[in-house]
Amino acid sequence: MTRHLITSAIPYINGIKHLGNLVGSQLPADLFARYQRARGNEVLFLCSTDEHGTPAELAAAKANKPVAEYCAEMWDVQAKIAEGFGLSFDHFGRSSSDENKALTQHFAGVLADQGLIREVNETQMFSHEDGRFLPDRYIEGTCPNCGFDSARGDQCDNCTKQLDPVDLINPHSTISGSTDLEMRNTKHLYLCQSQLKEKLENWIDTREGWPVLTTSIAKKWLNDGDGLQDRGITRDLDWGVPVMRGDQPWPGMEGKVFYVWFDAPIEYIACSQEWVGAGKGSDWERWWRTDKGADDVTYTQFMGKDNVPFHTLSFPATILGSAEPWKLVDFIKSFNYLNYDGGQFSTSRGRGVFMDQALEILPADYWRWWLLSNVPETSDSEFTWENFQTGVNKDLADVLGNFISRITKFCRGKFGEAVPEGGAFGEQETALIADLTTKIRAYEGHMEDKEVRKAAQELRGIWVAGNEYLQAAAPWSTFKTDPAQAAAQVRLGLNLIRLYAVLSAPFMPSTSANMLASMQTDDDSWPDNVSDALSALPEGHAFTVPDVLFAKITDDQREDWQERFAGTRD
């Protein structure tokens, strides 16, 4: 048994997330966590809401609620939606927790003790119309590097170049739209990342098998221009973790909070403390402290490409700079963007299908399957209603659903609702077992390597193999001349349903549970030996014919949804 620590990039609290957010972090993380649990490994799967900074303040103001109350309500909303999608977090935490507050202040103090925090008198963008300093993310303009016209003050999402607000061409406030901005003096704390460049570079070079997307972005930030820059870790805001050195006030930093990108990744660790505090687990240190047993943990992070710089450089700089024995990430699985019907998903602009809306129109497993089988691993991909309809109808209805319906209904009609007796496996069955063994071992390899699309393709191939066997064996014809042999063929087919339920569970947990229930078994053991797995349901074992697992999406439904979600969310 191996131990896997798995974290998903934590979503902002400001509203319900769209499908692009879901497939870019939480959903593939859940897939991997479910797979590792199915293989009998010990898993701690953590996620939280990212509650600090201006996004929370502005969303609360728009809702006309105190920010703390707004965050508490939205955490509950996001937690329920995550549950609706079957996201199997061991704990879903909050970055505003007392645990994260204390741990963030601890890290800042330790980094200062290591000589890695310096005070900087600087100028920051002040908006006269808004009456406040503007965080980098709330200043937009044209990127001086690539010309993208919606670059933020901290980073261009198009070319991923690190920016400062003063670099932008024609900057404006995204709060009010005002261009009446000026640079004003203020004092902040900076993390001296530049002093850690060599350590970070050496550490990145020791990570094995990272996606090209992850390493290329990390190296770009390390080496572009003047290389890795020191980074401000405080902001002039009201909402956030107060700037303190341990439990003592930090002279000169009164009224300031830590920058959200400093405290947010620390929440991964704090979330495990919350997990213990909630009575769900014990001994969080064995997952995070290498002096407490975390050396044998494999830590995997899942995120969209826009989060890569902070997870390959800024958060590791915090961990390495502390000189304390914290567990560092072993593998960062990053994703490109899922675009929406000729444009981009956008939370701020309300464009696309959002997680709550998706669950209103179809069960979660429809979405889980399509999103994971089309995950944007090597390049950006696009959600269109036509592709969604085609994928669901062909993969889920025509392949998996059709197989289950045909074999169970045929068995009920000829043998009753029990696994039939008699007959023995022949050459066709032996060939199928060999083929499935090859395919399942390949499926396992793709899942271990976090190659999501390849795993989905292999799983579909496993379903197809059952259909091809059923078509070739044709038990409905065999029954006319050799009922005993037909019984053996049907027995294999019914055991395939249990096998498919087990293999499909990481992708479609609810459907898997329904398949096992219809086979009246709770045996979800992994098929290490395929021949044994295809005899798990013995002769005489009762089953029920399930309802239609996947209804096809009609053209009328597709057209209705396409029209309904063509505009923007209110």
HELIX and SHEET records of a PDB file:
HELIX    1   1 LEU A   19  ASN A   21  1                                   3    
HELIX    2   2 LEU A   22  GLN A   26  3                                   5    
HELIX    3   3 LEU A   27  ALA A   38  1                                  12    
HELIX    4   4 THR A   54  LYS A   62  1                                   9    
HELIX    5   5 VAL A   67  GLY A   84  1                                  18    
HELIX    6   6 ASP A   98  ASP A  113  1                                  16    
HELIX    7   7 ASP A  136  TYR A  138  5                                   3    
HELIX    8   8 PRO A  165  ASP A  167  5                                   3    
HELIX    9   9 GLN A  193  LEU A  196  5                                   4    
HELIX   10  10 LYS A  197  THR A  206  1                                  10    
HELIX   11  11 VAL A  212  ASN A  223  1                                  12    
HELIX   12  12 VAL A  260  GLY A  277  1                                  18    
HELIX   13  13 GLU A  285  TRP A  288  1                                   4    
HELIX   14  14 THR A  290  LYS A  292  5                                   3    
HELIX   15  15 ALA A  294  ASP A  296  5                                   3    
HELIX   16  16 LYS A  305  ASN A  307  5                                   3    
HELIX   17  17 VAL A  308  PRO A  309  1                                   2    
HELIX   18  18 PHE A  310  SER A  314  3                                   5    
HELIX   19  19 PHE A  315  SER A  322  1                                   8    
HELIX   20  20 MET A  355  ILE A  361  1                                   7    
HELIX   21  21 ALA A  364  SER A  373  1                                  10    
HELIX   22  22 TRP A  385  GLY A  391  1                                   7    
HELIX   23  23 VAL A  392  GLY A  401  3                                  10    
HELIX   24  24 ASN A  402  LYS A  414  1                                  13    
HELIX   25  25 GLU A  427  GLU A  448  1                                  22    
HELIX   26  26 VAL A  452  ALA A  473  1                                  22    
HELIX   27  27 PRO A  475  THR A  481  1                                   7    
HELIX   28  28 PRO A  483  SER A  504  1                                  22    
HELIX   29  29 PRO A  509  SER A  518  1                                  10    
HELIX   30  30 VAL A  530  ALA A  533  1                                   4    
HELIX   31  31 ASP A  555  ARG A  564  1                                  10    
SHEET    1   A 5 HIS A  91  ARG A  94  0                                        
SHEET    2   A 5 GLU A  42  THR A  49  1                                        
SHEET    3   A 5 ARG A   3  SER A   8  1                                        
SHEET    4   A 5 VAL A 297  GLY A 304  1                                        
SHEET    5   A 5 PHE A 331  PHE A 335  1                                        
SHEET    1   B 4 ARG A 132  PHE A 133  0                                        
SHEET    2   B 4 ILE A 117  SER A 127 -1                                        
SHEET    3   B 4 LEU A 181  LEU A 191 -1                                        
SHEET    4   B 4 ARG A 231  GLY A 232 -1                                        
SHEET    1   C 3 ALA A 151  ARG A 152  0                                        
SHEET    2   C 3 ILE A 139  THR A 142 -1                                        
SHEET    3   C 3 ILE A 169  SER A 173 -1                                        
SHEET    1   D 2 THR A 234  ARG A 235  0                                        
SHEET    2   D 2 VAL A 257  PHE A 258 -1                                        
SHEET    1   E 2 MET A 244  ARG A 245  0                                        
SHEET    2   E 2 GLN A 248  PRO A 249 -1                                        
SHEET    1   F 3 GLY A 343  GLN A 344  0                                        
SHEET    2   F 3 LEU A 338  TYR A 340 -1                                        
SHEET    3   F 3 SER A 381  PHE A 383  1                                        
END                                                                             
